Amino acid sequence: MEASPLTTVQEEIRKVLIGKEQMTELVMAALVSSGHVLFEDVPGTGKTMFVKTLARILDTDFSRIQFTPDLLPGDVTGIQFYNQKTNEFEVKFGPVTCNLLLADEINRATPRTQSSLLEVMEERQMTIDGKTYPLPDPFFVFATQNPIESGQGTFSLPEAQLDRFLMVIDSGYPDINEEREMLRLQRGTAEPIDEVDSVLSPAQLKTMQQEAAEVTLSEDVEAYLLDIVQATRTDASVETGISPRGTIAFMKSAQALALLHERSYVVPHDLKRLALPVLAHRLVLTLEGSFKQTKRDVMATILEKVEVPVEAEVN
């Protein structure tokens, strides 16, 4: 029996990184949902290597930008310049013209430079000196940042920027057995990433995206999804709840996750699995609420309060 795309990709990731199965599941759901991902984790947990490995698996055009305080918007999207040889203005496109863009340490760039990604992430196009250029298809932004680092040299992502990310993923540390396996994997001089095969083409991914759009939500599951969203808008710790954009992202990621698990319908567990990575970063907490809990804590509490449709869970 042929392995599912999710299992196949997880096997390739395992050649380089150990203990990333759940993280891979979420990232695959984001890819099938045509969504962007922000990895928020402490340094040294494999964020950058994961994206580089994924680029090999997808066999796509890959670019990496190291975000720094002196990076300019034109360094990301491109610039128009005057060519003295031809006596004409020409456009020099930036590294954003690729299929998979890694914005490494995105919170080290200034807000002005961060905002250069707003248009490309939302509309998959860029504007240079008033002229609009479409980006390649597919196009994904994968960004990384260190959640515990703040102060000099870093700039928090504004809410509008965070809302462009379908998911914010924190994989955490490996357990002791995974770390032991990691040590054994890294022995020797060979680079594990050189063993990674391209197992998912852009055409296959496009087909999966089309199939995910056909995954159904029963009335009970749809009501459960909307109840979760509504609860974020009425919670005492939340100043601004999930926007309609977030509601749609929640639905599409659930459809993608169901497809990855070879189902033609969404179940409540799909929504429970995705609520934190898809919704938590979109919350704006009250001042009092932010002192007491993190966004993920608030989202987890909301999820516990919303009643799960029993019949849908069984089916």
C-alpha positions as CSV (number, residue, x, y, z in Angstrom):
1,M,0.0,0.0,0.0
2,E,1.4,3.4,-1.0
3,A,2.3,5.7,1.9
4,S,0.3,8.9,2.2
5,P,2.0,12.2,1.3
6,L,2.1,13.2,5.0
7,T,3.9,10.0,6.0
8,T,6.3,10.3,3.0
9,V,7.2,13.9,3.9
10,Q,7.6,12.9,7.6
11,E,10.1,10.2,6.6
12,E,12.2,12.6,4.6
13,I,12.2,15.1,7.5
14,R,13.3,12.4,9.8
15,K,16.5,11.9,7.8
16,V,17.6,15.3,9.1
17,L,15.6,16.2,12.2
18,I,14.2,13.9,14.9
19,G,10.9,14.4,16.7
20,K,9.3,16.8,14.2
21,E,6.4,14.6,13.2
22,Q,3.7,16.8,14.7
23,M,5.4,19.9,13.5
24,T,5.5,18.4,10.0
25,E,1.8,17.6,10.2
26,L,1.0,21.2,10.9
27,V,3.3,22.5,8.2
28,M,1.8,20.2,5.6
29,A,-1.7,21.4,6.6
30,A,-0.4,25.0,6.0
31,L,1.0,24.1,2.6
32,V,-2.2,22.4,1.5
33,S,-4.1,25.5,2.8
34,S,-1.8,27.8,0.8
35,G,-0.8,29.5,4.1
36,H,2.3,31.0,5.6
37,V,4.0,29.8,8.8
38,L,5.9,31.5,11.6
39,F,8.2,29.3,13.7
40,E,8.5,30.8,17.1
41,D,11.1,28.8,19.2
42,V,14.3,29.2,21.1
43,P,17.6,29.1,19.0
44,G,19.0,25.8,18.1
45,T,15.8,23.8,17.8
46,G,16.0,23.3,14.0
47,K,13.7,26.0,12.6
48,T,16.0,27.0,9.7
49,M,17.1,23.5,9.0
50,F,13.5,22.3,8.9
51,V,12.6,24.9,6.2
52,K,15.8,24.1,4.1
53,T,14.9,20.4,4.3
54,L,11.3,21.1,3.3
55,A,12.5,23.1,0.2
56,R,14.4,20.0,-0.9
57,I,11.4,17.8,-0.4
58,L,9.2,20.1,-2.5
59,D,11.9,20.6,-5.1
60,T,11.0,24.3,-5.4
61,D,12.9,27.6,-5.9
62,F,14.1,28.5,-2.4
63,S,15.4,31.8,-1.1
64,R,16.6,32.8,2.4
65,I,16.8,36.3,3.8
66,Q,18.6,37.0,7.0
67,F,16.6,39.8,8.6
68,T,18.8,42.4,10.3
69,P,18.1,46.0,11.5
70,D,19.8,47.5,8.4
71,L,17.8,45.4,5.9
72,L,15.7,47.7,3.6
73,P,12.4,46.9,1.9
74,G,14.1,47.0,-1.5
75,D,16.5,44.3,-0.3
76,V,13.4,42.0,0.0
77,T,11.2,42.9,-3.0
78,G,13.6,44.6,-5.4
79,I,14.4,48.0,-6.8
80,Q,14.2,50.0,-10.0
81,F,17.5,51.3,-11.2
82,Y,18.9,53.3,-14.1
83,N,21.1,51.2,-16.4
84,Q,23.7,53.6,-17.9
85,K,24.6,51.1,-20.6
86,T,21.0,50.9,-22.0
87,N,19.9,54.4,-20.8
88,E,16.8,52.8,-19.5
89,F,15.3,52.1,-16.1
90,E,15.3,48.4,-15.2
91,V,13.9,46.4,-12.3
92,K,16.1,44.2,-10.2
93,F,13.9,41.7,-8.4
94,G,14.7,40.7,-4.8
95,P,14.9,37.3,-3.2
96,V,11.2,37.3,-2.6
97,T,10.7,36.1,-6.2
98,C,10.8,32.4,-5.3
99,N,8.4,29.6,-4.3
100,L,9.6,29.2,-0.7
101,L,10.9,32.2,1.1
102,L,12.6,31.8,4.5
103,A,12.5,35.1,6.5
104,D,15.1,34.2,9.1
105,E,14.9,36.0,12.5
106,I,12.1,38.3,11.0
107,N,11.8,40.3,14.2
108,R,15.3,41.7,13.8
109,A,14.2,43.9,10.9
110,T,12.6,47.2,11.4
111,P,8.8,47.6,11.1
112,R,9.3,49.3,7.7
113,T,11.1,46.3,6.3
114,Q,8.7,43.8,7.9
115,S,5.8,45.6,6.2
116,S,7.4,44.8,2.8
117,L,6.0,41.3,3.3
118,L,2.4,42.4,3.9
119,E,1.5,42.6,0.2
120,V,3.4,39.6,-0.9
121,M,1.9,37.4,1.8
122,E,-1.7,38.5,1.3
123,E,-1.9,39.0,-2.4
124,R,1.2,37.1,-3.6
125,Q,2.4,40.1,-5.6
126,M,4.8,42.9,-5.1
127,T,4.8,46.6,-6.1
128,I,8.0,48.3,-7.1
129,D,7.9,52.0,-7.9
130,G,4.1,51.8,-8.6
131,K,4.2,48.8,-10.8
132,T,2.8,45.4,-9.7
133,Y,4.5,42.1,-10.4
134,P,2.9,38.7,-9.6
135,L,4.9,36.2,-7.6
136,P,5.6,32.5,-8.6
137,D,2.9,29.9,-7.9
138,P,3.1,28.4,-5.4
139,F,4.5,31.0,-3.0
140,F,5.0,30.5,0.7
141,V,6.7,32.6,3.5
142,F,8.2,30.7,6.3
143,A,9.6,33.0,9.0
144,T,11.5,32.3,12.3
145,Q,11.9,34.3,15.5
146,N,13.1,33.8,19.0
147,P,10.1,34.4,21.4
148,I,12.2,35.0,24.5
149,E,14.5,37.7,23.0
150,S,13.4,41.3,23.1
151,G,14.8,44.8,23.5
152,Q,17.8,46.1,21.6
153,G,18.0,44.9,18.0
154,T,14.5,43.3,17.8
155,F,11.1,44.7,16.8
156,S,7.9,42.9,17.7
157,L,5.7,41.9,14.7
158,P,2.6,44.1,14.5
159,E,-0.9,42.5,14.7
160,A,-1.4,43.0,10.9
161,Q,1.8,41.1,10.2
162,L,0.9,38.2,12.6
163,D,-2.5,37.9,11.0
164,R,-0.9,37.2,7.7
165,F,0.6,33.9,9.1
166,L,-1.8,31.0,8.9
167,M,0.0,29.3,11.8
168,V,2.5,30.1,14.5
169,I,4.3,26.9,15.5
170,D,6.4,26.1,18.5
171,S,7.9,22.6,18.3
172,G,9.7,22.7,21.7
173,Y,12.6,20.6,22.8
174,P,13.0,16.9,21.8
175,D,12.7,14.3,24.5
176,I,15.7,12.4,25.7
177,N,15.3,9.5,23.3
178,E,14.8,11.8,20.3
179,E,17.9,13.8,21.3
180,R,19.9,10.5,21.6
181,E,18.8,9.5,18.1
182,M,19.7,13.0,16.9
183,L,23.3,12.6,18.3
184,R,23.7,9.3,16.5
185,L,22.3,10.9,13.3
186,Q,24.9,13.7,13.4
187,R,28.0,11.4,13.8
188,G,30.4,11.3,10.9
189,T,31.2,13.9,8.3
190,A,28.2,13.4,5.9
191,E,25.5,16.0,5.8
192,P,22.1,14.3,6.5
193,I,20.3,16.9,4.3
194,D,22.1,15.6,1.3
195,E,20.2,12.3,1.7
196,V,16.8,14.1,1.4
197,D,14.7,13.2,-1.7
198,S,12.2,15.4,-3.5
199,V,8.9,13.5,-2.9
200,L,6.2,16.2,-3.3
201,S,6.1,18.2,-6.5
202,P,4.4,21.6,-6.9
203,A,1.8,19.9,-9.2
204,Q,1.0,17.3,-6.6
205,L,0.7,20.0,-3.9
206,K,-1.7,21.9,-6.2
207,T,-3.8,18.8,-6.6
208,M,-4.0,18.4,-2.8
209,Q,-5.0,22.0,-2.4
210,Q,-7.9,21.5,-4.9
211,E,-9.0,18.3,-3.1
212,A,-8.9,20.0,0.3
213,A,-11.4,22.6,-0.9
214,E,-13.9,19.7,-1.4
215,V,-13.6,18.4,2.1
216,T,-16.9,18.8,3.9
217,L,-18.0,20.3,7.2
218,S,-21.1,18.9,8.7
219,E,-23.5,21.4,10.3
220,D,-22.4,20.3,13.8
221,V,-18.7,20.7,13.0
222,E,-19.4,24.1,11.4
223,A,-21.3,25.2,14.4
224,Y,-18.4,24.1,16.7
225,L,-15.9,26.1,14.6
226,L,-18.1,29.2,14.8
227,D,-18.7,28.7,18.6
228,I,-14.9,28.7,19.1
229,V,-14.5,31.9,17.1
230,Q,-17.4,33.6,18.9
231,A,-15.9,32.6,22.3
232,T,-12.7,34.5,21.5
233,R,-14.7,37.7,20.9
234,T,-16.5,37.5,24.3
235,D,-13.8,36.3,26.6
236,A,-12.9,38.8,29.4
237,S,-9.2,38.4,28.7
238,V,-9.5,39.2,25.0
239,E,-9.7,42.8,23.7
240,T,-9.9,41.7,20.0
241,G,-11.0,38.3,19.0
242,I,-10.6,36.3,15.8
243,S,-11.4,38.2,12.6
244,P,-13.3,36.8,9.7
245,R,-10.0,36.2,8.0
246,G,-9.0,34.0,10.9
247,T,-12.3,32.1,10.7
248,I,-11.7,31.2,7.1
249,A,-8.1,30.2,7.8
250,F,-9.4,28.0,10.6
251,M,-11.8,26.2,8.2
252,K,-9.3,25.8,5.4
253,S,-6.6,24.4,7.6
254,A,-9.1,21.9,9.1
255,Q,-10.0,20.8,5.6
256,A,-6.4,20.3,4.8
257,L,-5.7,18.3,8.0
258,A,-8.6,16.1,7.2
259,L,-7.3,15.4,3.7
260,L,-3.8,14.6,5.1
261,H,-5.4,12.0,7.3
262,E,-7.3,10.7,4.2
263,R,-10.8,11.8,5.3
264,S,-13.3,13.6,3.1
265,Y,-14.8,15.4,6.1
266,V,-13.7,17.4,9.1
267,V,-14.1,16.1,12.6
268,P,-14.0,18.2,15.9
269,H,-10.5,16.8,16.7
270,D,-9.1,18.6,13.6
271,L,-10.4,21.9,15.0
272,K,-9.0,21.1,18.5
273,R,-5.6,20.2,17.0
274,L,-5.4,23.5,15.0
275,A,-7.0,26.0,17.4
276,L,-3.7,27.0,19.1
277,P,-1.4,27.3,16.1
278,V,-4.0,28.9,13.9
279,L,-6.0,31.1,16.3
280,A,-3.9,32.0,19.4
281,H,-1.5,34.5,17.7
282,R,-4.5,36.4,16.3
283,L,-5.8,37.3,19.7
284,V,-5.2,40.7,21.2
285,L,-5.4,40.4,25.0
286,T,-6.5,43.1,27.4
287,L,-3.7,44.7,29.5
288,E,-4.9,42.8,32.5
289,G,-5.2,39.5,30.6
290,S,-1.7,39.8,29.1
291,F,-0.2,40.1,32.6
292,K,-1.9,36.9,33.7
293,Q,-1.7,34.5,30.7
294,T,-0.2,34.1,27.3
295,K,-2.3,34.1,24.1
296,R,-1.9,30.3,23.9
297,D,-3.1,29.9,27.5
298,V,-6.1,32.0,26.9
299,M,-6.9,30.1,23.7
300,A,-6.5,26.7,25.5
301,T,-8.9,27.9,28.2
302,I,-11.5,29.0,25.6
303,L,-11.2,25.7,23.9
304,E,-12.0,23.8,27.1
305,K,-15.1,25.9,27.6
306,V,-16.7,25.3,24.2
307,E,-18.9,22.3,24.1
308,V,-17.7,19.6,21.6
309,P,-20.5,18.1,19.4
310,V,-20.6,14.5,20.6
311,E,-22.2,12.9,17.5
312,A,-19.8,14.6,15.1
313,E,-16.9,13.3,17.3
314,V,-18.1,9.7,17.0
315,N,-18.7,10.0,13.3
